[in-house]
Amino acid sequence: MAWNRLLACLLALLGTASLAVRAADVRIMALGDSITGSPGCWRALLWRKLQQNNIKNTKFVGTLPAQGCGFTYDGANEGHGGILATGIVSGKQLPPWLSQTHPDIVMMHLGTNDVWNNKNATEILASFTTMVGWMRDSKKTIKILVAQIIPMKPSNCAECGDRVVALNKAIPDWAAGQNSTESTVTVVDCWTGFDATKDARDGVHPNDSGNQKMADCWYEPLVRAIKSS
């Protein structure tokens, strides 16, 4: 009887350890500008959708806290208002964010402010390339999700819409050149179906319908990345 009880205890401990291994959190960084972080409620909707579908082994990471979106959610992020991809690179801002947060997956929606500041697709993608290198320096098997960004129609930039089209058109070929078996680069289409007039409150930042569309565009690619991490 004593041996049976001991064996039962050992099996229980092993089972608990196995469960802990299986349930290890996948660390996810949402990297972007104010569309991602101010308040970026698409991230809250995305987190809730993961929870509702029993995908709970996640930890969203970043040096910035969650902002109010009407319910409690795991909302740490790197959504810095006004930031440019080219500025992140020139200021070498990403490496310390990575070293503080250790993501397994990076979700990147960047380029809006670059476009607004008349940076062309070549300049923006060169900055993306540098950032991919930094991410892989942080973790050689990191998974990178790169958005074809949402449309923009600000009142003070008539050319911005076409510049976004040019950037988004160039992203798939760039991503194919950056992709590797060890560290995948996946394009996420957040452009299709998003209306800058109906789904943005100011032609740039998502409103309620826009936040839902952004959560939906990220969901499937993120789930695949989580399950393969």
Residue pairs with C-beta under 8 A, 6 or more apart in sequence:
22 57
23 56
23 57
24 57
25 57
25 58
25 59
26 57
26 58
26 59
26 104
26 105
26 226
26 229
27 58
27 59
27 60
27 61
27 101
27 102
27 103
27 104
27 105
28 58
28 59
28 60
28 61
28 103
28 104
28 105
28 106
28 107
28 222
28 226
29 60
29 61
29 62
29 77
29 78
29 97
29 98
29 101
29 103
29 105
29 106
29 107
30 36
30 37
30 40
30 43
30 60
30 62
30 77
30 78
30 79
30 107
30 109
31 77
31 78
31 79
31 94
31 97
31 106
31 107
31 108
31 109
31 110
32 40
32 78
32 79
32 80
32 83
32 108
32 109
32 110
33 79
33 80
33 81
33 82
33 83
33 84
33 109
33 110
33 112
33 113
34 40
34 79
34 80
34 81
34 82
34 205
35 79
35 109
35 112
35 149
35 150
35 204
35 205
35 206
35 214
36 43
36 77
36 78
36 79
36 109
37 64
37 67
37 77
37 78
37 79
37 80
37 81
38 67
38 79
38 81
38 205
39 67
39 68
39 69
40 67
40 75
40 77
40 79
41 67
41 69
41 70
41 206
41 211
42 206
42 210
42 211
42 212
42 213
42 214
42 215
42 218
43 60
43 66
43 73
43 75
43 77
43 79
43 215
44 66
44 69
44 70
44 71
44 73
44 75
45 69
45 211
45 212
45 214
45 215
46 214
46 215
46 218
46 219
46 222
47 58
47 60
47 73
47 74
47 75
48 71
48 73
49 215
49 219
50 56
50 58
50 219
50 222
50 223
50 226
53 223
55 223
55 226
57 226
58 74
58 226
59 74
60 74
60 75
60 76
60 77
61 76
61 101
61 102
61 103
62 76
62 77
62 78
62 79
62 97
62 101
63 76
63 78
63 97
63 100
63 101
64 76
64 77
64 78
64 79
64 80
65 75
65 76
66 73
66 74
66 75
66 76
66 77
67 75
69 75
76 101
78 97
78 101
82 113
83 93
83 110
83 113
84 110
84 113
84 114
84 117
84 119
85 110
85 111
85 114
85 119
85 124
85 127
85 128
85 131
86 114
86 119
86 123
86 124
86 127
87 93
87 113
88 94
88 110
88 127
88 131
89 127
89 130
89 131
94 131
94 134
94 135
95 134
95 137
95 138
98 134
98 135
98 137
98 138
99 138
102 138
102 139
103 135
103 138
103 139
103 142
104 139
104 141
104 142
104 143
104 229
105 142
105 143
105 144
105 145
105 222
105 225
105 226
105 229
106 135
106 142
106 143
106 144
106 145
107 145
107 147
107 188
107 218
107 222
108 128
108 131
108 144
108 145
108 146
108 147
109 147
109 149
109 150
109 190
109 214
110 124
110 128
110 147
110 149
111 124
111 149
111 164
111 167
112 149
112 150
112 152
112 164
112 204
114 123
114 124
114 127
115 124
115 152
115 160
115 163
115 164
115 167
116 152
116 154
116 157
116 160
118 159
118 163
120 163
120 166
121 163
121 166
121 167
121 169
121 170
122 170
124 167
125 167
125 170
125 171
125 174
128 146
128 174
128 178
129 174
129 178
132 144
132 178
132 185
135 142
135 144
135 183
136 142
136 183
140 182
140 183
141 182
141 183
142 183
143 183
143 184
143 186
143 225
143 228
143 229
144 178
144 183
144 184
144 185
144 186
145 186
145 188
145 218
145 221
145 222
145 225
146 171
146 175
146 185
146 186
146 187
146 188
147 187
147 188
147 189
147 190
147 217
147 218
148 168
148 171
148 172
148 187
148 188
148 189
148 190
148 191
149 164
149 167
149 168
149 190
149 191
150 190
150 191
150 194
150 196
150 199
150 200
150 206
150 210
150 214
151 161
151 164
151 191
151 194
151 195
151 196
151 200
152 160
152 161
152 164
152 196
152 200
152 203
152 204
153 160
153 161
153 196
153 197
153 200
153 203
153 204
154 160
154 202
154 203
154 204
155 203
161 196
164 191
168 191
171 187
172 187
175 185
175 186
175 187
178 185
179 185
179 186
184 225
186 221
186 224
186 225
188 217
188 218
188 221
189 217
190 213
190 214
190 217
190 218
192 217
193 213
193 217
194 210
194 213
194 214
194 217
196 203
196 204
197 203
198 209
199 206
199 207
199 209
199 210
199 213
200 206
200 207
200 210
201 207
201 210
206 213
206 214
